[in-house]
């Protein structure tokens, strides 16, 4: 009887190992920069079998990775964000998963840098009370300006209807701002690291987890400093990054003069600590050209230096490949570099004046098999 039980256990173990060995590798689909190209985004998701004609998830247990830059330039940003948020829950319910990563354009909007927003997009955020809200915003801005009167015509042109609501939606408590702030800058899925731009070893040697923690911490610190300015009637919720930077520079100059004249009290020190991250934001992971949101070395490295640096990165992070967007490929095709260890998947999906040869694309990874997917021009 004991021998029979041992035989059954042995057979069961062999069967389990066989089934484990035969289990198919998960399907991973990655899409790069969208930039508000809603129709094109839908077309590539359908071409990749992730959604149906009703824009509902049909990808089953597929792992879908979007490497950031959903925002700016195109007019369909709101549609794209709403679709991503819906697919996130639908995929989870079907055994799949959506990995939405932050791009530099998401970060820009979260900290009030709106220079690349399509003007038409603001109209989508305007409501029946937008005229009144904009007038209230102008009055508040005029009061804050004090003895430096605002030119109302210029101010209204810079703050079209819907602008105040747009900034509110991207705030820490706004529908899109709250969702985006929960997203990482990088993700390891299977044997692949996905991120928006890339890793410059001279900027950071951190783990992916610590890179994500740094980006999130610096976003939180900016939000805290901006909130401090609003609480002390020095800034308004719709102030741009440029405006906030000028306010902070003035405050820091005032504090420095006071330090030399009278010394600083506890409140002054608390203010300095709150505002320092904003003052130094250009050197942060959020805006530094060598940081993970902006670095373009993956595209600009020569073949020789790229092979050496990529080999070092693969060894450090214990993966087989990197997949990034950020730098649009002029050919409108996914670029493969350094012995298929790097895939650059920004193919200028938005097209038009921004990316004349652009077209929607996706990268499919199943085990060691990597395949490009395109929507024909």
N, C-alpha and C positions, 0 to 999 in steps of 0.2 A: 504493500500500500504506500509506504514511504517512497519507494522507487517510482511509483506511478505519479505521485504528487510532484516529485522532482522533475520527471519527464514533462509533465504538463507545464510546470513553471518554466522550464527551459524552452519549450515550444512557444509559450506565450511571450517570453523575452525576445526570442528570435523574430517572432511576428511583429512585435512592437518596434524593434529596431528596423525591420524591413519597411514598415509603414512610415517610420520617421525618415528614413533615407529616401523614400519615394515621394515624400510630401513636396509639392511644387513650390518653387520660390515665389514669394509674393510679387505681384506686379506693382511697379512704381512708375508713375507718370509725373513728369515735371514740366511746368510751363513758366517761361520767363516774363519779362516786363510786359505789362498790359497797357498802362498809361491811358486808361479810360476808353479803350477800344472795345466797347461792350459787344458789338455784333461779331467782331473777329474773335473775341475771347469765347463767346458761345460756340462759334463754328469749330474751333480747335477742340473744345471739350466734347462736342458731339462727334467729331472725327476720331477722337481717341476713345470713344465709347463710354464717356463718363457721365453724360447727361442725355436726356431725350429731347424731343421737340418742345416739350413743356418746361424744359430747363430743370428737370428733376434728376436726381442722382440715379444712374444706372450702372455705376462702376463696381457694384458688389463690394468685395474686400480689397479693392485697389487702394493703394496709398498714393494720394495726390499731393504733390508739393508745388506751391507757387512761390517763386523766389523773390517776391517783392516788386515794388513799383507798380502797384495797381493804379496809383494816383497820378494826377497832373497831366497837362497837355490835352488830353481828349475830353470830350463832353460827357462820356458815359461813366464817369467815376462812381456816381451814386449807384447806378445799376450794377456795376461790377462788385462793389462792396456788399450790396444786398445779396447778390448771388453767392458770393463766397461765404457769407454768414449762414445762408440757408443750406448750402452744400455741406458745411461743416457738421451740422446736426444730422442731415440726411445720411451722409456717409457713415457716421458713427452708428446710426441705427441699422445699417446694412452690413456692418462688420468691416467697413473700410475706415479711412481716416483722411482728413484734410489737414495738411501742414501749411499754414499761411505764415510766411516769413516777412519781416520788415525790410523794406528797401529804403534807400536814402530819401526818396520822395515822400514816403510815409512819415519818416522822421522830420523832414522839413515842415510838413503841414502840422505835425503835432507841436512843434515849437514856434509856430507862427510865421514861417517863411512861405509865403503864398505867391511868390513871383511867377511860378509856372502853372498856376491854376487857370484853366480855360474860363474866360469871363462869362461865357454862357452857362457855366455850371452853377454859378450863384443863384440864377433864376430858379433852379430846381429846389432851392431851399427857402425861397420866398413864400410867405403866407399872406393871409388877408390883413394882418397887422404889421407887415414889414415896413410900410411907410412910417408908422408911428414908432416902431422900434428903432428905425434908422435915425429918426429925428431926435429921439431920446439919447441915442448914442452920440449924435453930433453935439447936443447940448452938454453932455457929460464931458466930451473931449474938449469943448470950448472952455468949460469951467476949469478943467485940469490945466489947460494951456495958460491960464492966468493972463499976464500982461503980454502974451505972444498970441494975438488973435489969429484964428484959423481962417483961411480963405474957404468959404462954404462951398463954392463951385468946385474947387479942387478936391475938397474933402469928400463931397458926394460922389465925384467921379472915381475916387479911390475906394469908395465903399458902396458899391452898387447894391440894389435891393437883393436881399438874401445873404449878403456878406456876413452880417452879424450872426445870423442863424447858422451859416456854414462853420464859422469859428466856434460857435457853441457846440455843434455836433462833433467837432474834433477835440473838444476839451476833455479833461480827465473824467468827467461825469457824462459826457455826450455819448450818443449811440455808437458812433464810429470811433471816437477817441478812446473810449473805454475798451472796446474790442481790440483795437490796434495795439494799445499799450500792453495787452496780455500776450502779444506775440514775440517770439524769439528772433534773433538776428541770424541764427544758424541752427541747423538740425542734422543729426546723423541718422540716416535711414538705411538700414542694412549695411552694405559696404561703401556707402557714399555719404560725403558731406555736401549738404546743400546750403547755400547762402547767397546773398545778393551780389556782393562785390568780390571779396577775397581776403586772404590773410597775408599781410606783410610781416614776415618774421622779425623785421627790425622795429615794428610798432608794438607787436605783442607776441608772447610765447605762451599765452594762456590756453587753458583747455577750452573747448566749445562752451561748456557750462559756464565758465568764468567770463568768457566773452559775452555771453547772453546776460549774465548778471551785471556786467559793467554797463552795457547799453541800457538795461532797465534802470539801474541805479542812477545813471546820468540823466535819463529822462525824468525820473522822479525828482531829482535835485533841481532840474530846470523848473518843473511844475511847482515845487515848493517855493523857489525863489520868486517866480511869477505871481504865485498866490500871496506871498508876503508883500509884494509891491501893491497888489490890489487892496489888500487889507489895510495898508497904510496910505491909501488914496494917492499913490504915485503912478499907477498904471490902470488900464481898463482891460476887460477880458478880450477885446478884439484888437488890442495893440499888436503890431507885427514884431517880428524878431528884431528888426532894425530899430524900431522905436524903443523896444525894451532895452536893447543894448545901449542906446544913448542915455536912457534914464539911469541905468545901472552905472554907466561911466560917470555921470554927474554925481550920483550918490557916493561912489567910491572916492571921487575927488574931494567931496565935502568931508567925508570921514577922514581922509588923509590930512586935510588942512586942520581939522579939529584935533587929530592925534598930535600933530606938531604943536598946536597952540595950547590945548587944555588936557590932552589925554583922552582916552576912550572909556566910557562906562560900560556896564554889562549889556545894556540895550544896543549900544553901538557895535559891540563885538558880535552879538547875535545877528545883527543886520549884515555885517560883513560876511559872516559865515553863510547866511542865506543867499547872498548875492554873488559870492565868489564863483560858484559853478557857472553862472550866466556870464560873468566877466571872462572866464576861461573856456568858454564853450568851443572856440575854434580849435583848441587842442584836445578836445574830448573825442571819444569814439564815435560820437554822433556826427561831427562835421570835419574832423581831420581827414585830409586827402589820403593819408596812409592808413586810415582806420578801416574797420570791416564793412562800413556802409558805403565807402567811396573808392577804395583802392582799385586801381586799374592795371596793376602789374600782371595779373593773370593773362591779360590780353596783350600787354606790351612787352613782356619778357621775350628775349631771343630764345631760339630753340635750345641753345646750349645752357644758358643760365636757367631756363625754365625746367629742363630735365633734372638738373641738380636740385633746384629749390623744391620742385614738386615731389621728387623722391623723398626729400627730407620731411616734407609735410605729410606725405602718405605714411611714412614710418612713425612720425610723432602721433598722428591721430588714428593709426591702425585701421586704415580704410584703403580701398582700391582706387577711388576716384573722387574728384570734386566736380560739382555742377554749379555754375553761377550764371547770373545775368549781368545787368548793369551796363556793359559796353556793347552797344548794338553792332551786329555784324553787317558790314556794308552789302554783302552778297544776299542777305535775307535768308541765309542758311546757317544752321548750327555748326559751330567750329569745333573741331576735335584737335587737341594739342597734346604734345609730350607723351606719345605712345598710348593714346586713348585713356590717359589718366585725368584729363581735364576736358569738360564740355562747356562751351560758352553758348547759352541758349537764348540770349536776347536777340531776336531776329527782326526787331522793329515792327512789331505787330500792328501798331497804330497806322503805319504807312503815311501816305500823303506828303505834305511839306516837311514833316519831321524826319521821316524815314522813307525816301522815295522807292527803295527796293524791298521794303519790309513786307512780311507776311506772317500769318499765325503759324506757330510750330509747337511741337511738344517732343519730349525725350522719354522713351519707354525703356525701363530697365527691368529685366527679369533674370535674376541670377547674374551670370556673366554676359548675358546677351543685352546689347544696347542698340536701340533702333530709333531712328528719327521719324517723326510724323509731321506731315505738312498739310495745309489747306492750299489747294492749287490756286494760283493767281488768276 
